[in-house]
Amino acid sequence: MAGSQSDGRLSEVRFLTVAEVATVMRVSKMTVYRLVHSGELTAVRVGRSFRVPEHAVHEYLRGAFQETA
């Protein structure tokens, strides 16, 4: 049952709203939308809004930090 194993991991993923991502990153919501639309930040479309996996935010920030170091 490989499908049930991946479903278990998916249920552990925490999704953030664009507003929550903006707060964590200390940027505007428009900046988050730009990152999502450019493909720099992974997001899932839910209806008319986006949800960003928390790990994607951490990965993006880790990558941005490494570029400046």
HELIX and SHEET records of a PDB file:
HELIX    1   1 ALA A    2  SER A   11  1                                  10    
HELIX    2   2 VAL A   18  MET A   25  1                                   8    
HELIX    3   3 LYS A   29  SER A   38  1                                  10    
HELIX    4   4 GLU A   54  THR A   68  1                                  15    
SHEET    1   A 3 PHE A  15  THR A  17  0                                        
SHEET    2   A 3 SER A  49  PRO A  53 -1                                        
SHEET    3   A 3 VAL A  44  VAL A  46 -1                                        
END                                                                             
